[in-house]
């Protein structure tokens, strides 16, 4: 059997597919938010005020559909990871499913402008369908599983960094494309912009089908993977290992990565909203800072994985410890600095975000066998989403009747909580692994090849 060239960076075709899908998703999400805002605050009365009753009703409907979408996507993501592992590590369907689903959703939004349908059907195509194809989380499971199993053990951090940089850069492309398209089109025709993400996703499917190599293996077609007891056992197998303490170490790394991603995902609600109000940023000012923020994530990730990890061969744990220390120092300096320096310090925090995600993902994935990567990433993305959603909802609930967190003192307390208190346990885990448990993150470099050869054996009934 011809073996994959593991020393190369992720295939250009996979990077192109990631750029096309992420850009299309960014454009589609922006257009959906614009149309929802316009329909919610339609100027039915003079001066364009939003009818309070209509606004409150839509807020409740959006809240319910969000819970519905999260519930469906949680189950589908877990089943998708289990299915992929039990079917010869088939990763391409996990990559294509969210792309096809996004095309369907955008097409329904486009049709909805010409043909109005009841609210029940509207809930189906805005929550049920997106929940079934999961969206970027399912795409992330497929891409990261594909990259991890087709990489040498020592190059995995480097390849994860490339994907994170590609994803972040694609967000910038999507935002820029939205502004260009909106500036050249009257708001009445914004629904036509859904054609753009549809075309991007069609090209993504075409390129992925033709040029992304299918590295899946043969599998036992009689294996009843969908039975609840088999699904449950397959996830329990993630924590099984001959090494003592393996389940604790893997669970600790998964929790650390979820905390980091949830912190990044909730930064807009908790941190950026206050900064925008405190610094009196208008739309253009906030756009400029958002671009700087994304560039900081890109350059921070490139520096950590390209220079420190790939070129200088510094261990992931050492980079992770350094990142945590920078988080803590930056948070303390932010609290005691004036507004002028706070901009630079908050940028330094974003400089570390991409590094922290890439390092933690790499550390955890290196402990997982290739035949378990689909389940591992599905568990990881579900935990990330649940924790992010929970933090945001908890923050909104607490601040609903309490204005303390909108004050300067409350903001500083949140900064210390997010970047000092939450970072200390992560730093403790990294330092413990670095001093006592390095063997968990070390294995024979040829194990990837052996696992590929062993995986073609039939699965047990």
N, C-alpha and C positions, 0 to 999 in steps of 0.2 A: 504494500500500500504506500502511495506517495505521501510523504510527510510534509506538513506545512512549514514554510520558512518563518520561523519564530523570531528571527533577529530583526526583521523589518518592522517599521512603524505600521500602525493600523492601515489597511488598504485605503488607497485614495478614494475608491468607490464608496466605501463605508463612510468616510469623512464627508463626501459630497452628499450622500443620503442624509446624514445627520444635519448638515447645513440647510438643505432644502426643507426637511421636515420641521426643524426648529424655527426657521424663518417663516414658513407657512403657518405654523401654530401661533407664533407671535402676532402676525398680521390678522389671523382669524380671531384671536382672543380680543385684540384691540377693537376690531370692527364690531364684534358682539357686544362689548361693553359700551361702545358708543351708541349702538342702536337701542340697547336696554335703557340707557340713561335718557335717551331722547323719548322713548315710549313712556318711561316712568314720569318724566317731567314735561309732558306734552303741554304746550301753552293753550289749554282749553279755556282759561280765563285771562283777562287783560294782564299785561306785563309779564306773562309767562310764569306765574307762580305755580308750584307743584301742588296739586290737590292732596291734602294731608291724608284723606281716607284712601285714595288710590295708592299713594306712596307706601302707606303702612301695609296695605294689603299685598302689594308686590314684594315688600320686604319679607313678609312672612312666607309667601310662596317661594321666594328665592332661598330662604333659610331651609324650608322643607326639602326642596329639590337638591340642595347641597348635601344634606344628610343622606338622601336617597342615592345620589351619585357616588358619594364616598362609600356607602355600604356595598353597593354593587361592585364597584371597582376593587374594593378590598378582597372580596371573594374571588373575582375573576383573576386578579393578579396572582394570588396564591395558587389557584388551579393552573394558571398558565405556566408558572415556574415548574410545578410538579409534572405537568404534561410534557414540557420540553425535555426535562431530564429523563423521563421514562420512555421517550420516543427517540432515542439515539442522539440526544443533545441537539434537537432541531431548534435553532435560534432565529432563523430567518422569518418563520411565521410570527414570532413575537415582535419582530421589527416591522413587518408589513401590516399587522392587525391594526395598530393605532393610526397608521397612515391611511388605510382604507376607511376606517371609521371616521377620521377627520374629513375626508372627502365627502362621505355621506352626510355628516352634520352640516358642513358648509353648503352642500347642495340643498339640504332642507331649509336652511336659513334663506337661501336665495329664492326658493320656491315660495316660502312663506310670505314674501313681499307681494307676490301676485295672487296668492290664494290663502285667505285667512282660514285657520282651522281652530277648533275648540281648544280650551286650556289643557284638557286631558292629553290630547295629541301633542300639544306644545311641550308638556312635561316629558313625554316619551322621547322626543328628539333632542331636548335640551339636557336631560338628566339620565334617562334609562340607556339610550344609545351610547352617550359618552362614557357611562359607567361600564358598559359591556366591553368597550375596546380600551378602557382605562386611560388612554392618552399617553402623555409623556412618561408616566411611570412604567407602563408596559414596554414602551420603546427603550427606556433606560435599562430594563431587565434584559431585553434581547441584545442590545448593543454591548453592554458591559459583560454579559456572559460570553458573547462571541469574542470580544477582545481578550478577556481573561484566559479563555481556554486555548487561544491561538497566540499565546505569548510565552516567551521563556520566563521562568520564575524571576530571574534577576532584572528583567526588563518590564515587568508588569506595572510598576509605578510610573514609568516613563509613558507607557501606552495609555494608562488611565488619565494621566495629565493631558495628553493630546486630545482625548475625547472631551474632557472638561473645558479645555481652551476652545475647542471647536464649538461646543454648546454655547459658551458665553459669547463668543464672537458672533454666532448666529443670531443671538438675541439683539445685538447691536445692529446687525443688518436688518432684522425685522422691524425694529423701531424706526430706523432711518427710512425704510421703504414705506412704512405707514405714513410718516410725515410727508413724504414726497407725493404719495398718491392722494392723500387728503387735501393737500394744498392745491392740487390741480383739478379737483372735482368738487362740484356743488354737493352740499350735505344731503340733498334729496336723493342723490344717486350713490350713496355710500354702500348700499346693498350690492351694487355691481362689483365692489372690491372683493367679494367672496370668490370671484372667478380667479383672482391671483393666487390665493393659497391652494385652490383646487388644481390649478396648472402646476404649481410647484410640487404638490404631492404626487401628481401623475408622473412627473419626471423622476421623482424619488423612487417610485415603484419600478419604473422602467430601468433605471440605472441599477437599483438593487437586484432586480431579477436577472439582469444580463451580466453584471460584473462582480457582485458580491458572492464569493465562493461559498458553496454549501458544504460544510465540513461535518455534517451529521453522519452517523453510522447506522448500521442495521440494528433492529430491535425486535423483540418478541411481540408480535401483533396480537397475541392472545392474552397479554398481560392486562389485567383489569385494574388499571391505574386509578380510575375514577371512583372506586369503592371507598367509602369514608374511612374504613380501617386502614386501607393501603395508603391513602393520602396522608392520614395522620402519622402512620409509621414512617413514611418517606421524610417527613419533616423532623421526626424524632432522630432519624439517622444522621441528620446534620450535626448533632452533638455527640455522636458516637465516635470514639477514637481510643486507641490503646494507651495514649499518653495520659497520665494522671493530671487532672486539672484542666484538660482541654475544653470541656463544656463551659467552665467558668471564664476562661480566657476569651473564647469566641463570643460568649454572651456579653462580656464586658466591652469588647471592641464594637459589637453591633450597637449596644446602647450608646457608646461614645459617639459613633458616627451619626446615630439618630439625633442626639443632642446637638451636634454641630450643624447638621442640615436643618433641623427645626429652628435653631437660632437664626440661621441665615434666612429661612423662609418667613420668619415672623418679624424681621428687622424693619420692614416697611411700616407695619402697624405700630410697633413699639418705639422705634428709634427715629426713622426717617420722617414720620408725620410731625413729630415735635421739632425736628431740625428745620423742616420746611416752614413751619409757623414761626419758630423763634428767630430764624434768620431773615424772615420776610422774603422768601423766595417766590417769585412769580413763575409762570409756566416755563419760560425760557431758561431762567436760572436753575430750576430743578432739572430740566433736561440736560443742561451742561454738567451738573454734578453727577447725574445718573451715568452719563458717558464716562466721566472720570472714574466713577466707582467701578464700572464694568472693566475699564482698561486696567485698573489696579488689580482686579481679580485675575485678569489674563496674564499680566506681567508677573504677579506673585506666583501663580501656578507654574509659569514657564521657568522662573528662577529656581523654584524648589525641585521640580522634577527633571528639568533639562540640565541645570548647572550642578545643583547639590547632589541629586540622586544618580543621574545618568553619567555625568562627566566626572564628578569628584567621588562617586561611589560611597557617599555618606548613607548610613542606614536610615530606614524609614522612621525608626523609633527616635533616633537623634534629631531628625528634622521635626518630628511631631512634638518632642519636648521643647525645642526652640520656638516653635510656633505658639505653643501654650504660654511660654514665658513672655513672648511679645504681646499676646492678647492681654495678659495681666498688667504689664507695664503700661501699655497703651491706654487701658481703661482708667488706671490711676492718674496718668497724665491728663487724660481728657477731663476728669473731674476738677482738677486744680488749675486748668488752663483757661485763658480767655477765648472768646469766640474765634479770633483770628487763627489761633493754633489748633482749635478743635477740628477745623476742616481737614488739616493735614493729619491729625491723629486718627480721625475716623477713616480717612483714606488708608492709613497704615493697617487698620483693622481689616478693611476689605482686601488689602494686599495679602493677608494671611488666610482669608476664607477659602480660596481655591486650593491652596496648599493643604489646609487641614482636611478638606474633603478627599482629595486625591490620596493623601498619606493614609488616612484611616480606612478608606475602601481597599487600598492595596494590602494593608496589614491583615485585614480580616479575610480577604479573598485568598491570600496565600496560604491560609490554614485550611481552606476548603478544597476538596477534590473536584476535578472538572465535572464529574458526573453529578455533583450537587450544586453547581453554580446557579442554575436556574432557580432552585428553591431558595438558595441563600439570598440572591438579589431580590426575589419577590418578597421575602420576609423583611429584608432591609428597607425596600421602598415603601412597603405598607407601614412599617413602624415610623419611617420619616414623615409620611403623610398624616398619620394619626396624631403624632406628637406635635407637628406644626399646626394642624387644625385645632388641636386641643389647647395649645398655648394661646393662639389668637382668640379663640372663643372665651377662654378664661380671662384674658386681658380685657376684652370688651365687656364681659360681665362685671368684672371688678370696677372698671372705670365708668360704668354706666351711671352709678350713683355716688362715685367718689372722684373728685376733681384733683386729688393730690398728685396723681401720676401725670397730669398735664402741666404741672408746675416744674420749675427748674430743679428743685430738690427731689421731686418724684422721678424726674428724668434721670438724674444722677444715680439715684437708687437702682433704677432699672439697668443702667449701664454697668454698675458694680455687680448686680445679680447675674446679668447675661455673660459678662466677659471676665469676671473674677470668680464668683462663687460657683458658676456652672463649669468653669474651666479647671478649677482645682481638682475635682475627681478625675477628669480626663488626664491631667498632668500626672496624678498619682498612678493611674493605670499604666501610662507610658513608662514612667520611671521604674515601676515594679517589673514590667516586662523587660525593660532594658537591663536591669540588674540581675534578675533571677530567672526569667522565663524566655530567654532569647531562642531556645531550641524550638519553641512553638512556631516561630516565623522563619525557620530554616528547614530546608529539605533538599534532597538530591535534585540537581538541575535537570536530570533526565527523567524525572517522575512524570512530567507532562507528556513525554513521548510514550512512556510505559502505559499511562492511563488511557491514551488514545487507542493503543493496541488492545488493551484489556477490555475496553468498553464495547467492542464489537461482539463480545460473547453474549449469548441470549440471557435475557433477564429471567429470574426465577418466577414460576407461577405461584 
